[in-house]
């Protein structure tokens, strides 16, 4: 019944979108997404508020036994994030796709919006499924929908390559997940997540957990399975990148958290915690170093998503290690930090990709060195992008600071109490290093694009985007500011999820975290009030004075020009000595030589490609080449050979049917 209802929903959705006039397609998709978000938010809020699990319906599946759709605090948190991101993305898409309406066919636009709604619906289904066939069905639906969304500009070769790489890697992960659920079914007679407890009690914790870690890590972007991210996001439309990077990769985080939940043996939990912590540290460092050297805004944001996944898993790893030693206070703090950073990242990364979409729609490029001085022409985009930049750098008073503060707090308390000291110190050092390079990367991103003078005439010709896109960007911006200014309320939301992992989470939070957060909140509000008062005094003092404007002092040099500005490459040049062994560079043009005292005009561009990406691309491209060669041998051009192939196929079918194999 469930699958028939789902098929009916998809059929009606597709029919509605394909039959609706071109300029109204977005509103139909927006209405469908809003309906999904509201319908899911009602039970999700109830689950978070009451801290209980609510069953929606039982499902009879063809494989892996009986299953159910349910909402508990963990899935409720993800449902709310998916709903908010889905509504904002759909609203933003109206303005972003406006200039494509005359270039793309009505069928093309209809397919895009259908895939976008299906992506939101499938992500919600993933996080409310109890496991087994329904989970795998939703997971595959999510993959196909996102694949179609990446293919929006399929006429570009790099888009086809990125989409194909994404599809291949997601299906490798899918096979691993099928193996994981098959293992559960073989040992328990059911394929639900809850049956992991039976498998883990039989001493199969590490093999099964590794299967799920690799399967879910492929979607989350854990190192070295991250290579699809930097290729897919620049290829996809910006609103698709926003929902994929901000939300879709979090389904991988959800899967790993759901699997971790059932690891009960303390010794095995310690090993699992070490694996997660090590994966988080490597992923975070690799992602942030590669982000800092990128000269394309969307590639930089994609590598930043990898870095933030690393930060989340550092928190999860510290939490698991602390729980393995019985220190639930540290475990709770670190888990709350990881969960809150998961939520926070969905907001500021969506906002950053929306900002990148604004830039692309005006300048038709995301290369950093084509911008400069954009803030003067797109002031609202500059302000909103600046808010997201502060948030992702984990600077107060915005939401990114709160999540990372809790992770830091968990590691510092672990060191203070002498629990997993070496591991906590390693995580602390890695997180501090990640934080420092993040500031470098996003200072480079913001200053190169929005500050200085225009490097291209397209900047001077640009203007602010439509109000609908600004309204869409206001949704994550509001969440960023509210969580930053009122962190105690955000903690109250994630504490309901932490209670699932650690039953005494509420007492720990009330007696330990909440007072500190009230102090932070009070300090932030005092800082805002002081700044507001200083601005008022300044404004009144300047009323009676004449204010003149002039050029910035150039150290006595009066012949400055736009070519003397820092480029994206020169900004991060010092870090590239570290990244040299991690990247394979492609240089276009020629740099200015040291002997050129009065250099002529040079064209110079450098692209930093991930060496891991090259490694992955090499083997699957070679595999496709081999398969293609083998298949081409069958194309003999002789009709008798083709008849023989058909007869052989019928013989194989007959033999398999004799043995009841089909």
Phi, psi and omega in degrees: 000319181297313183292327176294318179296319179295317178297321178295319178298314181295322179295313180295320179298312180298316180297317181297317182288323181284334182268343181286143175304152190308312187282355178253000183297319181299320183292326174294315178295320178297318179296317179296317180294318179297320178297317177298315183296315181292317180299322180279330184291327183299305177291331180294316178296321177297320179293319178292319182293315183270346180066031184235166176263133180239123178277133180268310180194155173272147181235135173259110184253153181290340180227162172064021173077192182283148181223179181209158168257130183212160176232122171240177183305323180295309180292328180297319179300315180290325178299316180296317179297316179298317181297314180297313181295322180296316179296314180297318180296316181295319179296319181293326186298334182301311180285324183294322183270001185303316183282351176275347185297331179271348182260325183260153179285163178298323178296319180298312180295320179298316179297321180297313181289326175298313179296325181292316178293318179298323178299314179297314181297318182291323177296320177296319179295324178301314187276351176252000179278143179282352178126192175069216187296317181298322178294312180295323178298313179294323180296317179291322177299320177297319180295314181295318180298314180292326176299315179295325179291322178296327184281015184304316177257059188293347179287346178271132184298320182292331177291316178299317180295315181296317181294320180293318178299318179298313183297318181296313183293322179294328180280335169296314176298322180297319178298320178296320178293320176300318178297321179295311180292326176296323177296318178298315182296321181295329184266337186235347183083007178212155183251021181280154177302323182301333181283356173300329179300322178293315181296316182292329179288344179268010178083018180253026187299304187296312180301315182289320180296320179297321177302312181290324178298317179290318180296312179284328179295333176298318179286322183288333182093030175292144175296137000263024183266018186271355197293342178287332186299307182293345178267320185288320185292317175294334182280328184278156170302153189297324179290331175289317176301322181298313183283329178290313182284321183284328189233310189301318181294342178287343175295330173294320176298316179303313182299319180291320177297319180296322178289317181299329183307326188263004176280111187257323183294126186295322180293316178292325178296325178297316179295316179299318178299320177297318179298314181295317180297314180298317179297321179295316181296311181296315180298315181297313181292316180299314182296316185286324178294316178292328178295318186294335183264359182285147178246014175239128187301316184287326175292321177298315179295325179295314178294329176296325176297321176299316179300317182290328172298320176300317179299316179301316183284338170297314177298316180295319180296315178298320179297314180296319179296319180293319179295327179295332179265003178086008180267084185287339178296309179295319181300318181292316181298313182295320179294319177298321178297317180295317180294317180292324178292328175299315178293313183300316182298324179298327182280307185284334177285323174299317180296320179295318179291326174298317177298318177297325177294322175300316181295316181295320182293336179267319185253350179058033174201158174237012176289127186302320187284005174263358185253206182119126178068022183293334182303330181287335184257335180230070188296320181292318176300318180297317180294312182294322177294323179295321177298315179295325180295316177298318182296315184288336175280001178060040178260141176290152014254031186258179195292329181300327179295320186295313181298313181289330177300318180294322178294315175302316182299318178298317181290321179295320178291327177296318178292317181298322182271000178071028181253120181051046188301313183297316182293318179294321179294320177296317177295322179296314179297316181296317181294322177295319179294318177300314181300319179295317181288329176300317179299317177299312184298316185274340168294317176299312183299309185290314185292322181293324183276310193263339184255177179077206182247153181299134177265351185218147182294339179295331179295314180296334181270356184280162178213169182294149182283175184291162184294332181294319177291321177296321178296320177297320179291334180292335181296303176294330179298316178300316179296320179300313183290316182297316179294323179292320184274334181233064187294332183297328179287324176295321178295323178299331179286312183284342179293331176296329176284319180298330179297332177295322180277320185226105188302334182265024184299322185298315181295323178295315182293316183294324183265354190229305186275312188305315178301320179296321181290326176297321178295318178298314180299317179297317179298318180298313181296321177298319179297317179297317180296317180298315179298318179297318179295318178297322179295318179297315178299318180297316181298318180291322181292328182279350180297325183266007181235153175269131182249124179249155179244146179207173181291154177295141181298127184254033177059033178088352180267124188254000184252035181292150175214174187294339180289346182269002178287158172294134172266171177299322181291315182291331182297320184253020184301322181297325181285339185294338176296329177283321186278354184304318182281351182261346187234160172239113191267143174242120185251130176246127181091198183222135180283163177290127180286155181294335182274354181276097181289318177241081187292146174278179180293131180239143169254120186217127177214138181232134179246131182256106180262137179295127179294329177295323177299316178299320181296313180295316182298324183297315186286320183283331175293320178293322178297315178298323179296317180295315180300317180298319179297319181294317182293322181297335178294335180282344179274078184276340183084004182254128185295328180293329177292319181293323176295320178298318179300319180294319179295319178298321178297316179296323178295317179299316179299319181295315181295317180296324179290327177298324181266013179055036179269347176224000000 
